Amino acid sequence: MHQAKIVVGISGSAASSAALRWAAAEGRLRGADVEAVYAWEWSGGLHAPYAPLAGRSSREDERRAAAEMAMRAVDELGEDHVESVVVEGPPARVLLEAAAGADLLVLGSDEADAEPYPVINPIVAACLLRANCPVVVVLPGMPHHRSMGEMLAGSIS
């Protein structure tokens, strides 16, 4: 039997926190496991060779910081069906690979201050174009409105 799976991208931003809350609520409705994916890239290679070594962090330090941030976000949520996953790599690639076998990919997006529309950043755009599953883009403050009695698109009750 197929266990439903929802993948949500997290980054520590308000938009990703909203996406995590939305994905957790949707996971409860669907009886799905939720995988909160934090993609990170080591910044160590971005320093000039003559830059002082004192201010640099190691790859392991950055991986540990990413894991702590992801665990803290999931722990604060307090949902037992949500698990954090930390993967090194470009965020769009990491999220697309994580969502390859998922039923849903959930991403956060910020609202533009001067525009009435959300900002579609390159990571969200890449996932919208290339994901093999439905993608939901959540804005900060966007509540989850569906209830158990509502039918999912394409499902038979």
N, C-alpha and C positions, 0 to 999 in steps of 0.2 A: 504494500500500500504506500502511495506517495505521501510524504509528509510535506505539507505546504511550507514554503520558505519565502520570507521577505528580507531583502537586503536594503539597508539604509546607510547612506554615506554620512559620516560624522567628522567634524573638524574643530569643535569647540566654539563655533560661532552661534549666534542666536538663531540663525536660519537652520543650522544642522540640529540644534536642540529641538526646534519645532518639528523638524522632519522625524527625529527620533521618537518624540511623543506621539506623532501621528501614526508612525509605523507600528509602535507598540499597541496602540488602540486597534489598529486594523488587524494586527496579529492575533489579538484576543478574539475579535469577531470571526476570523477565519480559522482559528485553532492552529495558527502557523508559528513556526519558530522565526524569530527575528535576529538577523545577523547585523550588528552595528559595525561597519567597516571603517577603520581609520587608516587612510593611506598617508605615508610619510616618505620624505626623501631626505637623505643625509645632506646637510649643508656644508660639510667639511671640504668638499672639492671646490667650493665657490670662493675661497680666499686666495688672494695673490700669494705667490710663493714667498714674498718678503714680509708678509703680514706677521705680527707677533703670534706665537703659539699659545700664549696665556689665555686669550679670549675664545679659543676654539673648543668645541665640545667633540667628544668622540662619537663614532657611529653608535656604539653601545649606549652611551648617555642619551642620545637622541631617541633611540629605539625604546629605551626604558621610559623616557618622558612621554612618548606617544602612547605606550601601553598604559601608563598611569592615567593619562587624560581620558583614554577610551574607557578604562575600567571605572573611573570616577563618574563619567557621564551615564554609564549603564547602572552603576550602583545607586546613583541619585534617583534614577527612574524607578527602581524598586520592583521591576517586573522579572519573574523567573523564566519567562519564555524569550528573553532578550539576552544575547551573548555578544561580547565585544571581540573583534578580530582586528589585529594590527598587521598590516602588510607594507613592506617597503616597496615603493615604486611610484610612478606617475599616477595621480589620483584617478584620472579617467580610465586608464588601462586597468588599474586595480579594481575599480568598481565594476567595470564591464566584465572582467573575469569572474568576480564574485557573484555577479548576477546571471552568469551564463545558464545556470540550472534553476534559477529562482522563478517564483510566480509573480514577483513585483519588485521593482527598484524604486526607492523613495529617496528624494534629494531635497535639500533646502535651497532657497534662493532669496536674496535680499530684495526689498523694494527700493527703487530709485527715489532719491529725495525730490528730484525735480520732475520726475515722470510718473504718470499714473499706472505704469506697467512694471512688472518685476524685472530685475536684471537677470539676463540669461548669461551666466559666465561660461567660459570655454569648457569647463568640466561638465556642467549641466548640458550644454549644447552637444558635446560629444556623446554623452549617454543617451540623450533624446534621439540622436541620429543612428546610433549603433547598437543599442540594447536589444537583446532577443526576447525581452519580456516587457509588459506594460511599465511605464515610468510615471510616477506621481511627483510633481514639484510642489513643495509646501512653502508657504510664506510664513515668516514669524507672526505668531498670534492667530494663525489659521486653525480653527478648531476642527476636530474630527466629528462630523455630523451623522455618519451612518449608524444605524442600530441593527441589532440582531434580526429584526423582522424584515429588513430591506433585502431585495434580491441583488446578487452580484451580476454584473453584465455577463450575459452568456451562460448563466447557471440555471439549472432547473430546480425549483423548490418542491 
